[in-house]
Amino acid sequence: MYFRLFFLIFLLTTGIVAWSAPITAAEPMLQPEKKALYQRVLTRPGAELVSAPGAKDGKLIDTFSRFYLYAEQEKDGKRWLQVGVDTRGDTKGWVLAEQTVPWKQQLTLGFTNPATRERMPFFGARDDLGRILALDNPAETVTPLVKRIEQGEKDERIVAMEPSKFVDINEQFYLLPILNFDEIYTTAGHKVKTLQVASVTKLEPPPEERKAAPAPSPVTPLESFRAAVVFVIDSTISMRPYIDETKKAVDRIYDRIKKAGVLDKVSFGLVAYRADIAKIPKLEYLSKEFADPAEVKDADDFLGKVAELREAQVSTAEFDEDAFAGIIKALEDIPWNRFGARYLILVTDAGALKGDKSKTGMEAAQIQSEAGELGVAVYALHLKTPAGRANHASAEATYRTLTKNAYLQQPLYFPVLTGSVKQFGKSVDTLADSIIDNVRHASQGDTVAGSAKTSKAAKQSSSGAAKPKADPELERLRALTQALGHAMQLAYLGKAEKTRAPTVFDAWIADRDFADPTKRTVDVRVLLTKNQLSDLEMILRKIVDAADRGVLEPNSFFDSLRSIAAQYGRDPNLATRPEATRLADLGILGEYLEGLPYQSDVMHLDQDTWSRWGPQRQYDFINRLKAKIQLYGRYNADLGRWKALAEGSPVDEHVYPVRLLDLP
């Protein structure tokens, strides 16, 4: 140590320069005005990593590799960046600044399914996009523009188009980073975000390394398209007639499947649920799988597997049951990846226990998120029996949130008025007929089954049976299921054909459909590292603990938050400032949540608001946070969706694409 210090003094006093690059910092450079958020860059196509500024030993880097910035240096009129894949000082070399783009927030986009909206054009200039959004009816300009481009015409304003197939970020991870964003109001009064994005597929290998393209297969991908329909059914004491009708309906449906010639392409499963057996052991089970669609061969096989399904012999403690436990059982135990179309049908005459009352510890929004990430469409056939009248409104609100479908961007909630067994049977038949039609069209290589192009064919039942009388609710069920089938086909084809995000760089898009601004074109994701997610989970637990203690004493709640901020916040001094009245002011939550394009009900919470809420609103708030904590625990255990953003990244720098809606 003394020798190195003496040697350093010698070099400085004698004027000898022993290196041309600055000493590597112990940690990356911080972003301006930040205490813990480091500067990051993404590499452009063709970026090279070199050992020193100006060196000729360049190594090509994968496009969109994420690096932390450790140092900067000018050489021969060019700016060089020293970069590393982690924050622990392990630098990898230098890259030209012009071969990177800054990435302040690790924000990326995932396309929504384009089945029910127009494909999104990518504009080269924000002004071109802005001029269209300023029109009274942007769709009048965009719709014919998109059609012309699809027919091969060029438009200098458009640099790329969204793929016609759905690219599922969970099946085929891709980066569509947000570099900048702005929020505007259209002439019609709709709030739209304009997003500056980057996107590029990996560089093509040189000609000598390219393999000859395989001959196209005579079999279209949709010919292997299969559907799984899993009933998640309340099996408590009041459900006997609906359990029996479900069995009868599946028997009828298999007959139609056989006549349609798709017996090997549609399979049924069943999971039953009740409530916590720790409280009432005679309930026998909380949730139980009776039939796995991957193993069911035909109607007899299904009926044999569910023969033991009976209603409970004792009542549960509350009118609501643990529907979420049944759904999670189905999501976890059914091998959904073997099927292109994935339907989960909840059947119940009660509401759903949630938060602390459910064994899952989650709320409807978190269950919906889990199902959506798996590509599973959740339906609710809500039996509105007279006995549950007082429960109908709250149950409906829960199930509308639970069934909000990411592909269609609307809930798949269908009430069965008066709990009519006959009407319930018709609903199951209608749903099954639409699924069978969709799969039958797919087996014939029809890539647009369920869309307007095949609406005429979709009106006919696969069994040739007469169309039922026009019941508005059944017609809505039929139409949404057909549209959903089309969306699932686009998702299946996108995966089968390895559809990629468009090859563009630095373009602008709108986050809403031009024709229907209520429909999102993209979902915003925040790429959190394992360390960030763990920190977020830990802080939320401490906030929840403080809230549990301070529900009846608001002052003690915020005193506890100040103590947490002093101990775990990015700047302990923030906790002592009298003007720090919100959670965001205390610096408890990570800086990676600040500046995101969303409104957080946690960050803006202050003591006055907490006091005005009253105990019930406070309990609801706490339960929402607890549900998110449970979801983060599931993220940590979901090894398949953690991704490295650069070669050689340590595990704790891998990222998870967390939806904005799932943040606190």
N, C-alpha and C positions, 0 to 999 in steps of 0.2 A: 504494500500500500504506500509506504514512504517513498519507495523507489519511483512509483508511478507519479506521485505528487512532485518529487524533485525533477523528474523528466519533463513534466508538463511545464513547470516554472522555467526550466532551461530553454524549452522551445519558445516560450513566450518572450523571454528576455533577450534571446539571441535573434528573434525575428524569423526563425525557421518555421515554415508552415508544413506540418506533417500530413495534412489531409485537405482535400478540396471540397468535401461535403461536410455539413454540420454534424455534430454528434447527435446520434439518435436520441430523441426525447424518450423519457421513461413511459410516457403515455401519449396518445394522439392529441392533436390540437383541438381545443374546444371551439364550438360554434360561438359566434359573437353573442355576448350577454347571457351565455349559458354556463351553468356550474358543473354539469355532468354529461351534457350531450356533445358528442365528438363530431368533428367534421368527417363526412363520408363522401365518396365519389363512386360513380358507376363508370365502367370502361365502355368506350365506343367500339364499334367494329374495327378491327385491325390494330387495336392498342397493343403495345409491346412493353414488357417489363425488362429493364436493363439494370446492371449492377451499380452504375453511377451515372450522373447526368452527362449526356452526350456519348455514352459508351455504345459500342456497336455489337454487343452481345445480346441483342434483343430476343425475347421469347414471347411468342404470340399468346395473348390472354383471351380466355373465353369472353365473348361479349356479355355485358351486364354483370361482370364480376364486381362485387361490392368490396371496396377497400376503405380502411381508415387512413386519414391523412396525418402524417407525423412531422413532415417538414417541407419547406418550399425552397427552391433555389433557381436563380437565373443563370443561364449559360448560353452564350452565343445568341442572345436575343430571344431565347425561348424559356418558358417557365416549366420547371420540373417539380414533380411531387414525389416525396418519399412515402411509400404506402406499406400497410401491413394488413393481414387478414383478421387480426384480433386487437384488443386494447392492452395487451400485456408487453408490448415493446418488441414483438417478433416481426421486424420489418422484412419485406420480401424484395425490395428494390425500388427503382424509380420509374415513373411513367410521365410522358409529356402531358401537361395540363390540358392541351387542346384535344387529347385523346380520351378525355373524361368529361363527365357532367356532374355538378354538385347534386347531392341527394340529401336534403336537409331532414325530411321526415321519411321514414322507410314506408312510404305509401305506394301501393300498387293497386291495379284494378283487375277485376274479374268480369268478363262479359256475362250479362244475363242471357237467358235463352231467347233467340230471335224468333221463335215460333209465332208469337202473337204481336210482333212489332216489325217496323222497317229496319233493315240493316243500317248500321251506323257508318256514315262516311267520315274519313279523317281529313281535316282541312289543313293545308300547309300554313295558313296564316290565321291568326285569331280574328282579324278584322273581317275576313270572308265569312267566318262562322257567325260573328256578331251581327253582320248585315242581314243574314238570313233569319236569325232569332229576333231581329227587330221588325220583321214583316208581320202583318196582321195574321196571316196563315202560313207559317213556314213550310208546312207539309205540301202546299201547292207547288212550291219550288223544289223541295227535296225529293218527293216521291218520283216525279218524272226524271229527275237527275240521276237517282239511283238506278232506275230502270234502264236509262241510256248507258250507264257505265256497265251494268250487268250484260248488256248486249254488245259490249266491246268498244264503245265510244270513250274518248278521253275528255277530261275536263281539267284545266290547269289548276283549278282551286283544290282538287281532290288528289291526295297523295297515296291513299290506300282505302280499302273497304274492309269492314268487319267480315269475317268468314261467314258463309251461308250456313255452315254446320256449327253446332254449339261446342265451344272449347271449354271443358270443365276444368277449372283450376285445381280441383282436388284429384282428378284423374290424370291430368297432364299439366303439371305445374309450369307456369310461364310467368314472365315478368312484363308487366305493362306499367312501368313506374310513372308516378305523377311528379312532374317537375315543378308545376305551378298550377294554381287554380284561381278562379274568380267567380263571383256569384252575381247574377243579374236577374232582373224581372223582365219578362217578355211583355209585348204590347197587350197580350191577353191577361196579364197579371200572374203568370206562372213563374215560380222561382226555379231557375236553372243554373247549374254550375257548368262553366266552361273549364275544361281540364287540358292542360298542356301535358302531353304524354310522350314517352319514348317507347319504341317497340322494335324489335329486330329478332329474326330467327338466327340460329347459329350460322356462321359462315360456311358456304359450301366447300368441301375439300377440293384440292386441285384436281384437274382432269385425270391425271395419271393414277389418282387414288380412288376415283369414283368407280363403283361397281355398276355393271350393267343393270338397268332397271328390270325387275322381274316382270314377266308377261302378266297382263291383267287376268285376274281370276274370272272364270265364267260364272262363278257364284257371287251374287251381290251380298254385301255384309248383312243386309236386313233379313236374308233368308235364315240366319241363325238367331234372329231376334226373338227372345223369350220373355214372358211376363210372369211375375210372382204376385199373387194377391193374398195378403195375410190379414185375416181378421184378428183384431185385438178386442176381445169381448169381455164385458163386465159379466162375471158369473155369480153375482150375489143373489140373494133369495128372491128378488123380484124379477129376475131375468129369464125364468124358465121358458116362457113362450117364444122369446126371441132367440134363445139358444136352439130350440127345436126348429124354428123357422130358418135359421142360418144353415142348419144341417140339410133341411129339405131343399133350400135354394141352391146350395152347392151341388146336390144330387142332380137337380134340374139343369144346372149350368154345365155340368160335365157332359150331359147328353148333347147339349148344343155344341160344346167344344168338339165332341166326337164327330158330329154331323158336319161341322165346319172344316174338319180335316186338320186341326191344329192341336191334337191331344198331347203332342210332345212339346208344345210351345206355351201352354198356359197351365200353371200349377197353383194350388191353393194351400195355405197354411193357416194355423190357428194358435193364438196365444190367449190364455184367459188370465184375468186378474181379479183380486178382491181387495183386501186391506191388510194392515199389519197383523200378523198372527201372534206377535208377542203380546198384544193386548187381548186378542180373542183366539186362542189356539184352535178352537173347533172350526175356524175358517179354513184350516188345512194348508193353505198356501197363499202367498202374496201374489206371485205371478208364476205361470207354468206354461211351458210350450207343449202343445198336444200334437201338432203336425208341422213338419218342416217342408216347405214347398219343393225343396231340392230333392226330397226323398219320396214325395207322393206321386204315385203312378196314375191313378184314376179315381173315380168316385168311390168305388168299394174300398180302396186303400185309404182314402181320406176319412170316410165314415168309420172305418175300423179304428183308425188312430184317434178319432175324437169320440169314440163310443162311450168312454168313461167320463166325458165332460157332463157335469150336472151342476145345477144351481146349488149354492151354499145352503146348508140346513139351519144356519143361525144368522141372525142379523149382524151387521157391522155397527161400530160405535157411532158413526155419523152417516148422514145421507150421502155425502160425497164418498167416492172410493178412490183407490190409488191407481188411476188410469195411467199416470206417468210411469209407474213401475212396470205396467204391462207393455207400454210402448218401448221403453228402454230395453226390456227383455227381448222384444222382437228386433229392435235395431241392432242389438249386440249379438244375438244368437242365430239369426237367419243369415245365410251366406248370400247377401244381396248382390255381390259382385258377379254372380253367375247369371244374372238376369239383366236385360236391357230396360224393361219396364218394371217399375217397383212401386207397388201400391200397398198401403197399410190402411185398413178400414177399422176405425174405432166404432164400436157399437155399445151404447150405454144409455141408461135412463137417469143418470146422476151426473153431478159435477165431478171435478178432479181435485183431489187433495194436492196442495202445492206447498213449496217452501219447506219449512221444518216438518210439516204434517206428512209430506210424502217421503218415502224411503229414498227417493232420488235426491232430495234436497233442492230440486230445481223448480223453476216456474215455466209457464207455457212457452215463453219466448226462447228459453234455452233448449227445451225439447225440440221446438221447431227448427232451431239452428242445427242441432245434431242430425235430425232427419234430412234437412236440406243438404248438409255436407255429404251425406251418403246418397243423395239423389232419390230419396224415398218420398213419395207423395203421400201425405197423411190426410185422409178423409175423416169426417166425423158424422155418423148417422146418429143424431141426438133424438132419443125417444122422449118426446115431451108428454109424459103421462100425467094425468091429473094429480097423482100422489106427489109429484115433484114440482108442482106449480110454483111454490115459493122459491125454488132453486133455479128455475128456468133461465132467468136473465143473467145471473152470475155465471152459470154453466155455459151459456151461449157466448158470453164475452171471452171466457177462457178458451173455448174451442175455436172461435174465430181467429184468435192469436195463434193457437196451436197449428191450425191448418192453413195458415197463410203460405201459399205455394210460391216458391222462388221462381219457377218457370213461368207460371201464369200471372204472378204478382197479385193474386186475390185468394181469399179463403175458400177451402173446399169443405164448407160447413153446410150440412143438409138436415134440417129439422124434420122429424116425423111427427106431425101434429096429432095430439091425443094419444100418441104411442100406438097407433093402429098397427097390429101385426100384419094385416093385409098390405097396408101402404109400405111398411118396412120391407116386405117380400118384393114388392114392385121396385123399390129403390135398389135392392141388391140385384134384381134381374136386369134393370136398366144399366146399372154400372157394369155388370158382367158382360152384357151384350156389346156395349161400346168397346170394352177391352178386347173382346173376341174379334170384333170387326177390325180393330186396329192391328192386331197381330196377324189376322188373316191377310189383310192387305200387305203387310210387311213380308209375309211368307211368299207373296207373289212378286216381290221386288218393287212394290210401290213405295217410293221414298216420301210421298206427301200424304200418306193416309192421315185422315183427321183434319187436313187443311181444307181451305175453300175449294181446291182443285178436285177433291174427292168427296165433297159434301153430299153429292147425289148418291154415291155408293154407300156413304156412311149412314144414310137414312134407312137403309134396308138391313134388317137383322140377319146375322149369318145363318140362322136356322130357317130363314124364309118366312118367319112368323109375321103376322100382321102387326103394323106399328100400333102401339097402344094409343088410347085417346090422349089428346094434347093436354097433359097436366103440366102447368108452368114449371113446377119444381122438378119434375122428372125430366122435362126438356132442358132445363138448366143443367141438371146432372149429366145428361147425355152430351150436351154441347161442350161442357168443360172437360169431360173425360176424353172426348175426341180431340180437343185442342191439346190436352195434356199428353195424349198418346203421340201426337205429332212432335211435341217438344221432346219427349223421351227418345223418339227416333233420331232427331237431330243430335241429341247428346250421344246416343249409341254410335251413330255414323261418325261423329267428330272423333270419338275414341278409336273406332275401328280403322278409320282412314288417317289417323294421326294428324288431324287438322291442327294447324298452328295459328298463332296470332299473326296479324299482318306484318310484313316487313316494311316498316317506316321508321323514321327517326325525327323527333321534334315535330309533332303535329297537334292539332286541337280537335277535341270532340265535345259534344254535349252529353250530360249525364241523364238526359230525358229524351224520350221519343218525340220526334218533331210532330207527328200526327196526334199522339196521345201523351201529353206531358205527365200524366199520372203514372206512366210506365217508365221504370228505370232501364237504362241501356247498360249500366255497369254497376257493380257493387264495389265499394271502396274497402280495401283490406289494409291493415297495419301489420307489417312484418316485425313481430316482436321476437327478440332473442330469448333463449331459455332463461338467462339471467334476468331480463326485463320482466318476463312473465312471472318468474318466481318472486321478484320484488313486488310486483303489482299484487299478486295473491297475498303476500305477507302483509302488506300495508292495508289491504282491504280487510283482512282478518282483524287487524288491530283497530281499524275504524269501526267494524262491527262490534267488537268487544267493548269499545268505548261507548257506542250507541246503546248497546244492551244495558250498560250501567247507568246511562244518562237519559233514558227515555222520559223519566218523570222529573229529571233535574237538568234542563238544557245547559245551565252554566257549567255543570260538572262535565258534560259531554265535550264542550269546546275547550275546557281546561285540559281534558285528557288529550284532545287533538293537538293542543300546543305542546304538550309533553312528548307526544309521538313525533311531532315535527322537529323538536329540539334533538331528539335521539336519532331519528331515521331520515329526516328531511335533507334535501340537498344543501340547504343553508340554514344552520341552527339559528342564526340571527333573525330570520324571518318570523319565527314564532314569538319574538318579544315585541314586535312592532304593533302598536295599538290599532293602526289602520288595516292590519291583516285580519279581516273578518270572515273570509271565505276559505274553504279548503284549498282552493287554487292559490290563495295568497300565502298560505302556510308552507307551501312547497313540499307537501307530503307526497303527492303523486308524481310520477316521473315526468321529466320534461318532454319525453316522447309523446305525452298526451296533449301537450299544449300546442295550439296552433293547428289542430286537426280540423277538418271540415265537418264538424258535428257539434251539437250542443250536449254537454254532459250535465246530467242532473246531480252529479257528485261534486264536480269541480266548482260549481257556482253555489253550492249550499252554504248558507251562513246561519249564524246563531238565531237571528230574528225569524228567518223562515222556519227553522227547526222548531222554534217555540210555537209559532202559529199553527203548525201542522196538527198538533194534538197526537195523542198516543197511537190511534189506529193508523194514521198516515205515516207516523214514524216507524211502526212495526212493518208496514208494507215496504217502506224504503229499506229497512234492514234485511227483510226477506229477499228483496231483489239483489242486494249485494251478496247475500249468502248463496243465492242461486248462481251468480256469476262465478263465485269462488269454486263451486262444484264443477262448473263448466271448465274453468282453467285447469282443474285437476285432471279432467278428461283429456284436455289438450296435451298436457305433459305426458300422459300415458299413450297418446296416439302417435306412435313412433313413425308411422308411414308418411305423415304429412309434415314432418320437420325437414327443412331443406337447407343445404349449404349454399351460400351465395358466392363463394369463391373456393377455388381449389386449395385444399390444405386448411380450411377453416376448422377450428376446434369445435367440439360438440356444443359447448355453451354459446357459440356464435351462430349456430343453426337457427333458422327463423320459422315461425308458424304464421300462416296468413289469417289473422284474426279479423273477423268482420267488425266494422265500426259499431254496429248495433250491439255487439257483445262486449264492448268496452264499458267501464263504469261511468 
